[in-house]
Every structure is written in structure tokens, then in C-alpha cells.
Amino acid sequence: MTTLRLAAVATIALLTVGCSGGGDSAPTTVADTVPVVTDEPTTTEAPTTTELATTTTEAAGPVYPLTGLPVTDPAAAERPALVVKIDNNKAARPQSGLNEADIVFEEIVEVQTRFAAVFHSTGSDPVGPIRSGRTQDIDLLGSFDRPLFVWSGGNRNVTRAIEESDLVDLSAQKNANYQGGGFFRYDQRRSPHNLYAQTSMLWTLAPADAAPPPQQFEYLADGDEAAGDPASGASGDMDGLSITWTHDPSTGLYARTSAGEPHLDAISGGQVTTANVVVMDVVYRPSPADARSPEAQTIGSGNALVFTAGKVIVGTWTRTDRLSPVVLTDASGEPILLTPGRTWVELARTGTFTPVP
């Protein structure tokens, strides 16, 4: 497996990215100077911990709002959320950054799925492959308080919708011209599955009034046991892509399998993992920007399955408007508490995920 590492960047030359229709297209030029890549995986920030940690309700100190873990970098805690649209085509795997993101949303697109990876407590240099946005991202990401939105570009209607939203538009189309986000094409992959950037540089493009994101989920206090029934994981289908999450009691994490194979992370070289898996049953409707593109309806309510600490809780998700986080409640109406750590959210069609006994 080839892993990506930015070892030296002399200059990032002009990169022009063009997108049309409902998807992405290759850049008209390739960067004249491509970052050196080696087989040694790394990140520029603290690696993601595999330890399950402390509370958001009784913590001794401040916690990161998107993980509930104690703050180890006060400067990082003050920066805005940064969302990167990451390709999930088979040719795009292994991706860089999925194990470094605090929250990952998996959404259905025209062909299987794509990821919206939300970074805050840690970053990923590099991150990608980066692909186009969708109108469903506007409602989905509104609760992160004007997040930086990193994408390759899109058709005219999608571009207009994102420009008119409160997402901070950091498309490669706009930002490559002044090289501010560290965008580059990785020459060992074929376009359009080879566009990458650096979160350390993307954060420097944040507006002066950018603020950290609010808390999205509620977490267990230190020493508390998760509710629910025992379950070894989750199994589901996302428009033809089979997905399995398997709980590992030794780490407390869920490991991901895609299309029957371990889903690998190019930064760590290991399997994609998460502390929590939240399955939201949602309705998909045709996007107003492109009738061929499905659009997840993430405002309203629906059934939910929450997998945490080797258990499953059957409940409901509710969201009153696009600026509000999702509220997870169990059958009795009580909040569902997650294990502090990273969370993966599956925006699934109704009834397509089931617990594994």
C-alpha cells in the first residue's frame, strides 16, 4: 500500500481545477512542483488516540467540542471546524485523514458514497483525495458554525448554492490560484482521484471572525457504562457498497470494512476506526441543483442506531433546523450518550443497517 507523506514542499505551483456537470473533472494543469512522497506515514499534529477518555459533563478541564476528549492544544481548540469532502471511489482508497477527523459523515452520492470529514482537534497533512460538494452538505454542516468547507468544485448550481450559504468556501477552484491551502495533485494516482491539500495551510485561510464549533453530541462521564444491548458491530449497505463495523474490546474502537475488505487509512497505515458509529435513517430526494444527485434530508427526525462501547442503542434522531446539532434519544426519550472520541455518522436509507449480534 502506498502511503502519503509531505516531506518537503519547495513551492506549490499554480493549480487550476475545473468542474462541470454533476461531478468532477481533472485540472487543466498539474502542479509544476509536487511534494516529495515517501512510504513513511505521518501527520503534522498529534496522532489520534485509541484510548477511551473522559467526560464532557464532569471533566477536570476543558474538552474538545467534537470529541469530548480533554484539550491538549489550546490553540487548536480555538480554531474553526474544517470540513473536507473526501472521495470514496475504489480508486481513491486508502484515503488520507479519515482517522484524524473528529467526525466523519458518510453520504450517498450518484455512485455509492462520499465522506464529509470534520477536523478540529487534530489535522491531516495531507488530506484527500478531495472531491466535489453537494447541496446536501449545506444543511448537514450548518450546525458547525460557519465551518471551512474544502472541496474540488462543482457544477454551476451547486457552486451558487454553496457560495450563498454560510459555509466558508475553500474550493480548490478558487484557492489554488494563490496556493493558500496547499492543494496539489498526487502523481501516483489518476485524476480525479488525486487532489490533496494540507489542513495546516487550510486553517490559515479562516476568516478573522471564525469561531470554534459547538458541541454536537452528548458524552458519557468518566467511569459510566454505556447503555444498550450487547452487539459486536453493525452491518449495512449504502447503495451497493457493503459496510461492516466490528467492535474490538481491546481498543474500544470499531474497525471498518468496505466491500468485504479492511478499509485502510493512508496516514496511519492501519484500518479505519472510530469510537462511535451513529446510523441515521434519512430520506433521500433529488437535489434541486441536479436531479441525478441524491440529497439527504437531515432536518426533521427518523430512526437511529447508536453503536458505542460494544453495545447498540435503538432510538431516534431529531434536528429542528440546519443550525442545530442532531439530538439522539432512546426509546424513553432520554439522551443517548456516546463514548468520548471520534464519531462516524452513516446517513443511511431507512432499514439498510442492522446490529451484528
C-alpha positions in Angstrom: 0.0 0.0 0.0 1.3 3.4 -0.9 1.1 5.9 2.0 1.5 9.7 1.5 3.9 11.9 3.4 4.7 15.5 2.7 8.4 15.6 3.3 9.3 18.8 1.5 7.4 21.5 -0.3 9.6 24.0 -2.2 6.7 25.7 -3.8 3.1 24.8 -4.7 2.7 26.0 -8.2 -0.5 27.2 -9.9 -3.2 24.6 -9.8 -6.4 25.2 -11.8 -9.3 22.9 -11.1 -12.4 22.8 -13.3 -15.6 21.0 -12.5 -18.7 20.7 -14.6 -21.9 18.7 -14.7 -22.8 16.7 -11.6 -19.3 15.6 -10.7 -15.6 16.5 -11.0 -13.1 16.9 -13.8 -9.3 16.8 -14.0 -7.3 20.1 -13.6 -6.2 21.8 -16.7 -2.7 21.9 -15.4 -0.7 19.8 -12.9 1.4 21.5 -10.2 5.0 22.1 -11.5 6.4 21.2 -8.1 4.8 18.1 -6.4 5.6 17.5 -2.7 8.0 14.7 -2.1 6.3 11.5 -1.1 7.7 8.5 0.8 6.4 5.3 2.3 6.6 6.6 5.9 3.2 7.6 7.2 3.0 10.7 9.4 0.8 13.7 10.4 1.8 17.1 11.4 -0.3 17.1 14.5 -0.8 14.7 17.4 -1.9 11.2 16.3 -5.4 10.1 17.1 -5.5 8.3 20.4 -7.1 4.8 20.7 -7.8 5.3 24.4 -11.3 5.9 25.5 -11.3 9.0 27.6 -13.0 11.3 29.9 -16.2 13.1 30.4 -17.8 16.2 28.9 -20.1 16.6 31.9 -17.7 16.2 34.8 -14.3 16.7 33.2 -11.5 18.3 35.2 -10.7 20.7 32.4 -11.9 21.9 29.0 -12.7 19.3 26.3 -12.8 19.4 22.6 -16.4 20.0 21.4 -16.4 17.4 18.7 -14.9 14.5 20.7 -15.4 15.2 24.4 -11.8 14.5 25.0 -9.6 16.7 27.1 -8.0 19.7 25.4 -4.2 19.1 24.8 -3.7 22.1 22.4 -5.5 25.3 23.5 -4.8 26.9 20.1 -6.4 24.0 18.2 -9.4 24.3 20.5 -10.0 27.9 19.4 -9.9 27.3 15.6 -13.0 26.7 13.5 -14.2 23.3 12.2 -12.7 22.4 8.8 -14.7 20.0 6.6 -13.1 18.2 3.7 -15.1 16.3 1.1 -13.2 13.1 0.6 -13.6 10.7 -2.3 -14.7 7.1 -1.7 -14.3 5.7 -5.1 -12.4 2.4 -5.0 -9.6 4.1 -6.9 -9.4 6.7 -4.0 -8.6 4.2 -1.3 -6.8 4.3 1.0 -7.7 7.9 1.8 -5.6 10.3 4.0 -7.2 11.8 7.1 -10.2 9.6 7.9 -8.6 8.5 11.2 -7.6 12.1 12.0 -11.1 13.6 11.6 -13.2 14.2 14.8 -16.5 13.4 13.0 -17.0 11.7 9.6 -20.3 11.8 7.7 -20.9 9.2 5.0 -23.4 10.3 2.5 -24.8 8.7 -0.6 -24.0 10.3 -3.9 -24.6 9.3 -7.5 -22.3 6.3 -7.2 -22.2 4.8 -3.7 -20.8 7.2 -1.1 -18.6 10.2 -0.3 -17.3 11.5 3.1 -17.6 14.8 4.8 -14.7 14.7 7.3 -14.8 17.3 10.0 -11.4 18.3 11.5 -11.0 20.3 14.7 -8.9 18.8 17.5 -6.3 17.4 15.0 -5.5 17.8 11.4 -4.0 15.8 8.5 -1.2 16.7 6.1 -2.0 15.6 3.5 -5.8 15.1 3.4 -7.7 13.6 0.5 -8.4 12.7 -2.2 -10.7 15.8 -2.4 -13.9 15.7 -4.5 -16.9 17.9 -5.2 -19.6 19.1 -2.8 -23.3 18.6 -2.9 -26.3 20.6 -1.9 -26.9 18.2 1.0 -23.7 19.5 2.6 -25.3 22.9 3.2 -27.9 21.6 5.7 -25.8 18.8 7.0 -22.9 21.1 8.1 -24.8 24.2 9.3 -24.5 23.2 13.0 -20.7 23.6 13.0 -21.0 27.4 13.0 -19.7 28.6 9.5 -17.1 25.8 9.0 -14.4 26.0 6.4 -15.6 23.9 3.5 -12.9 22.3 1.4 -14.0 20.8 -1.9 -12.8 20.4 -5.5 -15.6 22.5 -7.0 -19.0 21.6 -8.6 -21.5 22.4 -11.3 -22.9 25.9 -11.6 -26.0 25.3 -9.4 -24.1 23.6 -6.6 -21.4 26.3 -6.7 -24.0 29.0 -6.4 -25.8 27.3 -3.6 -22.6 26.9 -1.5 -21.5 30.5 -2.3 -24.8 31.8 -1.0 -24.6 29.6 2.2 -22.8 30.4 5.4 -20.1 27.7 4.7 -16.7 29.3 4.1 -16.0 28.4 0.6 -12.4 26.9 0.2 -12.8 25.2 -3.1 -9.7 24.2 -5.0 -11.1 26.1 -7.9 -10.8 29.4 -6.0 -7.9 28.9 -3.7 -5.4 27.1 -6.0 -4.6 30.4 -7.6 -2.9 31.7 -4.5 -1.8 28.3 -3.3 -3.1 29.1 0.2 -4.5 25.6 1.0 -1.5 23.6 -0.1 -3.5 21.9 -2.9 -1.6 19.5 -5.1 -2.1 16.6 -7.5 -0.5 13.3 -6.3 1.2 11.9 -9.4 0.9 8.2 -8.3 -2.9 8.3 -8.7 -5.1 9.1 -11.7 -7.3 12.1 -11.9 -9.9 12.9 -10.5 -8.8 10.7 -7.5 -5.5 12.6 -6.8 -6.4 16.0 -5.5 -5.0 16.7 -2.0 -4.4 19.6 0.4 -2.9 20.3 3.8 -5.2 21.1 6.8 -2.4 23.1 8.4 -2.4 25.5 5.5 -6.2 25.4 5.0 -6.7 26.7 8.6 -4.7 29.8 7.8 -7.5 30.8 5.3 -10.1 31.1 8.1 -11.9 34.5 8.3 -10.8 36.7 11.2 -14.1 36.2 13.0 -14.1 32.4 12.7 -15.1 30.6 15.9 -14.8 27.0 17.2 -17.7 24.7 16.6 -20.3 24.0 19.3 -20.7 20.5 20.8 -22.6 18.1 18.5 -23.2 15.1 20.8 -23.5 14.2 24.5 -20.9 12.0 26.1 -20.5 9.5 28.9 -18.9 10.7 32.1 -15.7 9.0 33.2 -16.5 5.6 34.7 -20.1 5.5 33.4 -21.1 2.5 31.4 -22.8 2.8 28.1 -26.5 1.9 27.9 -27.9 -0.6 25.3 -27.7 -4.2 24.3 -24.5 -6.1 23.5 -23.6 -6.0 19.8 -20.4 -6.8 18.1 -20.9 -4.2 15.4 -23.0 -3.0 12.6 -23.6 -4.2 9.1 -25.2 -2.2 6.3 -25.5 -1.3 2.6 -25.1 2.2 1.1 -26.5 1.9 -2.4 -24.5 -1.2 -3.3 -21.5 -0.6 -1.0 -21.4 -3.2 1.8 -20.1 -1.8 5.1 -19.3 -3.5 8.3 -18.1 -2.0 11.6 -16.6 -4.5 14.1 -16.0 -3.7 17.7 -12.6 -4.5 19.2 -12.9 -4.8 23.0 -9.1 -4.5 23.4 -9.1 -0.9 22.0 -12.8 0.0 22.4 -12.9 1.0 18.8 -14.9 -0.1 15.8 -13.0 -1.2 12.7 -14.4 -0.6 9.2 -14.7 -3.0 6.3 -15.8 -1.8 2.8 -16.9 -4.1 0.1 -15.6 -7.1 2.1 -12.1 -5.7 2.6 -10.5 -3.8 5.5 -10.8 -0.1 4.8 -7.3 1.3 5.3 -6.1 4.8 6.3 -3.1 6.0 4.3 -1.7 8.2 7.2 -1.6 5.5 9.9 -1.3 2.5 7.5 -3.9 0.7 9.7 -7.6 0.2 9.4 -10.2 3.0 9.6 -11.6 3.1 13.1 -13.9 5.1 15.3 -15.2 5.2 18.9 -18.8 5.6 17.9 -21.0 4.7 14.9 -24.3 6.6 14.6 -26.7 5.3 11.9 -29.3 7.9 10.9 -32.2 6.7 8.8 -32.8 9.5 6.4 -34.9 10.2 3.3 -33.0 11.0 0.0 -34.7 13.2 -2.5 -33.4 14.6 -5.9 -31.1 17.6 -5.4 -32.6 20.9 -6.6 -29.3 21.6 -8.3 -29.1 18.3 -10.2 -32.0 15.8 -10.3 -29.4 12.9 -10.7 -27.9 13.7 -7.4 -29.5 12.3 -4.2 -29.9 14.8 -1.3 -30.1 13.5 2.3 -32.9 15.2 4.3 -31.1 15.9 7.7 -33.7 18.2 9.2 -36.6 16.6 10.9 -36.5 13.2 12.6 -36.0 9.5 12.0 -34.9 6.2 13.4 -31.3 5.9 14.8 -29.0 3.1 15.8 -26.1 4.1 18.0 -23.1 1.8 18.5 -20.7 2.6 21.3 -18.6 0.5 23.7 -19.7 -2.8 22.2 -23.4 -2.0 22.6 -26.3 -0.8 20.4 -29.0 1.7 21.4 -32.1 1.9 19.3 -33.5 5.4 19.3 -34.4 8.5 17.3 -32.6 11.4 15.8 -34.1 14.8 15.8 -33.0 18.1 14.3 -35.1 21.2 14.3 -33.1 23.3 11.8 -29.8 23.4 9.9 -28.1 25.4 12.6 -28.9 22.9 15.4 -26.9 19.7 16.1 -28.6 16.3 15.9 -30.3 15.2 19.1 -30.1 11.5 19.8 -32.7 10.0 22.2 -33.5 6.5 23.3 -37.0 4.8 23.4 -37.8 6.5 26.7 -36.8 10.0 25.4 -33.5 10.2 27.3 -30.4 11.4 25.6 -28.1 8.8 24.1 -24.6 9.3 25.5 -21.5 8.5 23.3 -18.0 7.4 24.3 -15.7 10.3 24.2 -13.6 10.1 21.0 -14.2 10.1 17.2 -17.6 9.5 15.8 -18.7 8.2 12.4 -22.2 9.1 11.1 -23.9 6.9 8.4 -26.6 8.8 6.5 -28.4 5.6 5.5 -31.5 4.8 3.7 -34.2 3.5 6.1 -33.7 -0.1 7.2 -30.3 -0.7 5.5 -28.2 -1.1 8.7 -28.6 -3.8 11.3 -26.7 -4.7 14.5 -24.4 -7.7 14.4 -25.3 -9.9 17.5 
